Amino acid sequence: VQLQASGGGSVQPGGSLRLSCAASGSTFRLYNMGWYRQALGKQRELVATISSGGTPNNVDSVKGRFTISRDNAKNTVYLQMNSLKPEDTAVYYCNANRWVGGTRLNYWGQGTLVTVSS
C-alpha cells in the first residue's frame, strides 16, 4: 500500500483544513487507518483512527474539533480539522495497518505540514 497525504498548509488560529490520504491498491477497505502528527522536537503522536469497519476514534486533545472519515470507493481517508490552535502545528502523517495471519502490515504516508499561526 502506498499512501499519499495532501491538504496541509498555513491557517490562522480558529481556521479549518481538511487533510486527505489516498491509498493505492484494492484492499484499502481492509485496513485500519489513522492520522498521526509530529511537532518539531517532539515524538510522533496519534491523532485519530478509523477502523476498517468505519468506527472512528479521536484522542482527547482533538475531540470536538477534528473528524476522521473514510471513503472506501475513493481509497481515501480524511481528517477534517476545525478550530485549529497553534499547538496543532505539526507534520501530519497517515497510517494504514492490518493483521494478515500473524503478521502486522503497517504503512506510512510522506506527511503534510500544517502550520497554525497568526
ZIQUI-V474973 format. One record per residue. N is the residue number from 0. RES is the residue in one small letter. PHI is phi in whole degrees, -180 to 180 (999 if undefined). D_LAST is the distance of its C-alpha to the last C-alpha in Angstrom with 1 decimal. Layout:
N | RES | PHI | D_LAST
N | RES | PHI | D_LAST
//
This chain:
0 | v | 999 | 36.9
1 | q | -111 | 34.2
2 | l | -118 | 30.7
3 | q | -125 | 28.1
4 | a | -91 | 24.5
5 | s | -154 | 22.0
6 | g | 106 | 19.0
7 | g | -70 | 16.2
8 | g | 168 | 13.2
9 | s | -106 | 9.5
10 | v | -148 | 7.8
11 | q | -79 | 5.0
12 | p | -54 | 6.4
13 | g | 91 | 9.8
14 | g | -81 | 10.4
15 | s | -132 | 13.5
16 | l | -145 | 15.1
17 | r | -123 | 18.8
18 | l | -91 | 20.3
19 | s | -127 | 23.9
20 | c | -138 | 26.6
21 | a | -96 | 29.8
22 | a | -111 | 32.9
23 | s | -88 | 36.1
24 | g | 90 | 39.6
25 | s | -109 | 41.5
26 | t | -114 | 41.0
27 | f | -52 | 37.3
28 | r | -63 | 38.5
29 | l | -87 | 40.1
30 | y | -95 | 37.0
31 | n | -77 | 34.8
32 | m | -119 | 31.2
33 | g | -151 | 28.1
34 | w | -117 | 24.5
35 | y | -124 | 23.5
36 | r | -143 | 20.5
37 | q | -138 | 20.3
38 | a | -83 | 17.5
39 | l | -58 | 18.1
40 | g | 80 | 21.1
41 | k | -121 | 21.8
42 | q | -79 | 24.5
43 | r | -66 | 24.2
44 | e | -132 | 24.1
45 | l | -73 | 25.2
46 | v | -111 | 22.8
47 | a | -161 | 25.3
48 | t | -134 | 28.8
49 | i | -142 | 31.1
50 | s | -75 | 34.8
51 | s | -61 | 37.2
52 | g | -85 | 38.4
53 | g | 98 | 35.0
54 | t | -84 | 34.2
55 | p | -90 | 30.5
56 | n | -153 | 29.2
57 | n | -116 | 25.8
58 | v | -76 | 25.0
59 | d | -60 | 24.2
60 | s | -67 | 20.6
61 | v | -119 | 19.8
62 | k | -61 | 22.6
63 | g | 85 | 22.0
64 | r | -118 | 18.7
65 | f | -109 | 20.0
66 | t | -134 | 23.2
67 | i | -99 | 25.4
68 | s | -150 | 28.1
69 | r | -141 | 30.6
70 | d | -128 | 32.7
71 | n | -67 | 35.9
72 | a | -67 | 37.2
73 | k | -105 | 34.2
74 | n | 54 | 34.1
75 | t | -135 | 30.4
76 | v | -116 | 28.2
77 | y | -122 | 24.9
78 | l | -134 | 21.9
79 | q | -85 | 20.1
80 | m | -118 | 16.8
81 | n | -116 | 15.5
82 | s | 49 | 13.3
83 | l | -66 | 11.2
84 | k | -120 | 10.0
85 | p | -55 | 8.5
86 | e | -73 | 12.3
87 | d | -84 | 13.0
88 | t | -62 | 11.9
89 | a | -178 | 15.4
90 | v | -89 | 18.1
91 | y | -102 | 19.8
92 | y | -120 | 23.5
93 | c | -100 | 26.1
94 | n | -136 | 29.5
95 | a | -127 | 32.9
96 | n | -149 | 35.8
97 | r | -164 | 39.3
98 | w | -99 | 42.6
99 | v | -126 | 45.6
100 | g | 64 | 48.6
101 | g | -98 | 47.8
102 | t | -112 | 45.1
103 | r | -94 | 41.4
104 | l | -90 | 39.7
105 | n | -144 | 36.1
106 | y | -131 | 33.8
107 | w | -124 | 30.2
108 | g | -83 | 28.0
109 | q | -86 | 26.2
110 | g | 93 | 22.7
111 | t | -137 | 19.5
112 | l | -86 | 16.1
113 | v | -116 | 13.2
114 | t | -122 | 9.8
115 | v | -115 | 7.1
116 | s | -158 | 3.8
117 | s | -94 | 0.0
//
